[in-house]
């Protein structure tokens, strides 16, 4: 088993009780979904006294997509409450084998990921699992030299207590990233029924696009994801869960900016209640990150703020390439090594205090990473 390249990471949130309460709200919908599509929800015993916070790491075998597992870990120091833990310890009793893939999104204590092209929603607090039916797209023809991409994004309307999933399906040419066609579909849980329906694209300037990042984000009932309109034209796509209205927000391009290269180093996260791009293009060489935030979605205005890593902490970032994996419940950015390291560690960056901390993930067996010898 070789997990050296693909893994996902999730912050468990403030408490398992929170996830359990939210689970009650959508349990009826999940049950209806299971009945309608002969799906299964698992209910094994689960201890609710697990300390908080928790980190969940999903390992995915690059050579065998069926071989996956979710590792759960908690702070090694049980008394850690206000400070960033220096180490998390894997709890092998809570390891969930043959479950998981690349974690796309975390929302309300749930993990959203794709397994064999089907969207799965997993509650780590109760170990409930739901697999949504696959949205077929055989009618979208892929030309020679083309590629079809299917992405899923999970959203919640806090006013009406409704969950919805958006599927973005696109076809593009691999050589020049020219977009051939795209469609958006919405999966609705409504009145005990569940179904895919084609989205009504209400905005006149909404264009065919290709999602360029697997991860999505939901803030105050609005889903956001990054997309590509052409070789050097990037946008935020927004979807209002309540109104089901789509919009696009152009991502700024700086002078001399090579956008294609730049966006390999960009992560999408929530900062100050706003969708934000965490740009780490200059992190490794200069210790600088840029935060691009949407200040006003209506007028499509952006702001940019530069952050500098403390000189005494530059050694944490100048030799390793990291991927941004969102934020914790208290707003700290999680940076995950692009390549698997043993012994494994992550970084936690406090934007307010300009403070970068190393967090070791202890208790991982080499078998977890490399399989039996």
N, C-alpha and C positions, 0 to 999 in steps of 0.2 A: 504494500500500500504506500503510495507516494503522494503526500499532501504538501509538497513543497511549493505549490503555486497558488492554489485556489482555497480560500477560506473566507468566511464572513464573520462579522462581529456584531454583537448586540449588547447594549446596556439594558440591564433588567429593569430599570426604573426605580421609583421610590420604594415600592413594597409589592409583595406578592398579593396582598389583600386588594390593592388597587386593581391589579389585573383580574382578580377573581370577581370583583364587583362589576367591572366592565363585561366580563364573560357572561354574567347573568343577563345583561341587557341583550346580548346577541345570541344567547344560547338557543332561544326559540327559533331564530333565523337559521342558525346552524343545523338545528334539528330538522327544520323544514327542508333545508338543502339536502341533508342526508336522505330523507325520505323520498325526495323527488328524484334523486339520481343514484340511489342505492350506494351512497357513500357511507363511510364509517367514522364515528367519533369515538376515540379511545378514552376510557375512564379508569385507568389503573390508580391504586392508592398513591397519594402524593403528600409529603409532609409540608404543612403550611407554616412551620416555624423556622424556615430558612432565613438567615440574616440578610439584610439589605445593605448596600446595593449588591447586585449580582451581574456578572458578565457571562454572556453565552457566546461560545465560539463554535462555528460550524466548519467541520473538516470535510473536504470533498476530494476523493481520489481522482486525479487527472487521468488515470488510466482505466478507471472503472467507475462510471457515474452512479452505479448502484451502491457503491460502497461509501457511505457517508455516516457521520455521527455528529451529535450536538454535545459539546462539553459545557458543563455549568461550573462556574467558579465564584467564590466569595472572598472578601478580604481575609488575609491570613491572620491579621490582628482583629479579633472579634470586637475590640473596643473602639475601633476606628469609626468616628461619626462625622467630624467636621473637617478633617484633613484628608488629602488624597492618599489612599493606601499605597504603600510601596510595593506590595505584592498581593496577588490573588492566588488562591489555592484551588486546584481542580478537585471537584467532588465526584469521584468515579461512581458513586452510588446513584448519581443523577445523570450519568451519561446515557444518552438516548441513541442507540445504534440504528443504522439503516434509516435515518430520518434526517432531512436537511439537504441543503444545497447552498448556493450563493445567496446570502441574506440580502434581499432587495430593499426592505423597508421595515421599520419598527413603528408601531402605532398603538397607543393605549395598552401596552403590555403584550402585544401580539407581534409575532414575526411573520413576515410575508416573504415567500421565496418560491422559485419555480423548480419543479422536479419533472423531468421528461416532458417539458413544454406545458405542463399543467401548473396552475397557481395553487399553492398551499398556504393556508393560514394556520399558525400553530400558537397555542397558548402554553407557554412553558410552566405557568403556575399550576395548571390542571392537567397538562399533557393532552389537551383536546386538539385534534387535528382535523381540518377540513380541506378537501381537495375540490377545487372548482372545476366544472366541466370545461374542456378545451374548446376554444373558439376557432373553428375551422376557417381557413382563408384560401381554399383551393381556387377560388375564382380570381385571385390576384396572381397573374402570370409573371414568372421571373424570366426575363430575357437572358440570352447568353452573356456571360460576364456580370450578371446581376446577383443580388442577394436579398432574401426576405428576412426581416427582423420583426419579432413579436416581443413586446414589453408589456408588463402589468404594473399598475400603480394603485395603491390602496388608500381610501379616504373615508373620513367620518364627518358628518354634519352634527355638531354638538347641540344645535337648537332643536332639530327634529329627531335626533338620536338614530340616524340612519347611516349605514355603511354602504359604500359603493366601490366597485373596482373598475378602473379604466384599462382597456387594452388598446395599445397603439400598434398597428400592423403597417409595415412600410416595405416598399421595394425600391432598391437603388442600385446604381452601377458601382461596382467596387473600385474601378480604376480612378474615377474622378468624383465619386460621391454624389453624382447627379440623382436627384429624387425622381423616380418614375411615378409612383403613386403611394398614397397612404390613406388609411381609414382608422377611425376611432370608434370603439364599442364600449358600452357601459353595462356592467353586470349589476343587476338590481335584485335586492331582497325585499319583496313587497307583498304583504297580505298572505304570507305563507307560500308565495310563489317565488321562483328565482329564474332569471332568464337573461340572455344577452340581447341588447337592442342597439341598433346603430345610432351613434350620437348625431344630434342635429347641430351642425357647426354654425352657430349664430353670428359669429364675428365676421364682417366682410373682408378683413385682412388676414384671416386664418388660412395658412398655406399648407400644402403637402410637406411633410417633414419626416426625418429619421431620428428617433431617440438615440442620443449619443452617450448616455450614461444609463446604467442599469438601475441605479437607485432613484427613488422618488421621495417626495416630502409632502406632508399635509399639515397646514397651519390654518387654524380657525375655519375649518370647513372648505379649504381650497387646496387642491393637489397641484404640485409643481414638479416639472421634470425638464431636463435639458434636451434640446433637439437641434438638428442640423438642417438648414434649408438648402445649402449648397456647400461647395468646398471650403469657404471661409466665412460663412454666415451662420451664427449661432443665436438661439433664442431660448427664453424660458417659455414653456407651455404651461398655462394655468387652466384648471378645471374646477368650477364651483360645484361642489357636491350637491347643494340644494337646488340651484337653478339649472344645473347641467350645461352651463355656458362655458365655452372654450375661448381663450384669448392667447395672444402671443406678445412677449416683451423682448425687444431686441437687446442682445447682450453687447455692451460697449466694446469697441475695439480701439486699442491704444496705438499710437504712432509706432511703426516698426514692429507691430505685433504679429507673430506667426501663430494665428489662432489654433491651427490644428495641433501644433506642438504644445501650446500653452494649456489647452484643455485636457491634455493627458495628465496635467498636474493640478487639476481643479476638482474640488469636491463640493457637493451641495449640502447645505445645513441651515438650521434655523439660528438666527442671531438677533436678539432684541425683538423677537416676535416677527421677524421679516425673513423672507427667503434670501439666502446669502451664498455667494460663491467664495470659497476658501481657496485662494490662489497661492500655491506653494512653489511657484516657478523659481523664485529666488531664495527659497528656504535653505537649501543645501549649501549654496555658495556664499550667500550674504546674510543668512539668518533673518530674512525678512519675508513676511507673508502679507498678502493684500486681501481685504475683505470688501467684496462688492455686494452691496445690499440694495434691494428694490425699496426705495423710500415711498413711492406712490405708484401703485399698480395702474391706477386710472390714467395718470399722465405719463406713466412709464419712465419715471425719474429714478436715477441711480445715485448712490453715494459710494465713495471709496475711502477706506481707512487702512493705513499701513501699520503693521505690528512688527516689533523687533524682538527677537529672542535675546534673553540676557546673555552677555558674553561668556559667563561661567557655565552656560548650558549649551553652547554651540556644539560641543563634542557629541551631543546626543543626536544631532541631525546631519552633521557634515560628512558622514561616511555611509549612511544607509538611506535608501529611497523609501518613502512612506506613501501610503494611500490614506485619504481622509475617509473616515467611517462614521461621520455624524457627530452628535454631541450627547453628553450624559444629561440626566435630568437637571443638574445644576449648571449646565451650560458649558462644560469643559469639552474641548474638541478631542476626539480620539483619533490618533494616527497609528496605523498598523503597518509594519514592515511589508514591503511588496513581495519580498522573498522570505520563505519560512526560515527562521533562525532557531537554533537549538543551543542554549536555553532560550525560550521564547520570551519576548517582552513587547510592550506597546508604549506609546507616549500619550500623556494627558496634558493638554495645553489650556491653561486658564487665560482666556482672552482679556479679562478685566485686569489681571495682575501681571500679565506678560510672563507667566511662569510655566515652564516646561518641566514635567516630571516623568521619570521612567517608572513603569510598573511591570514587574516580573510576573509571568504566569507560571506558577510552580505546580509540581505534581503531575505534569504531563509525561506519560511513559513514551519511550521511543517507539513502542508498538503503536501508540496512537498516531504517530506521525509517519513512520516508515513501515508499519505492519510487522508480522512475524518474521524472524530471521531465518 
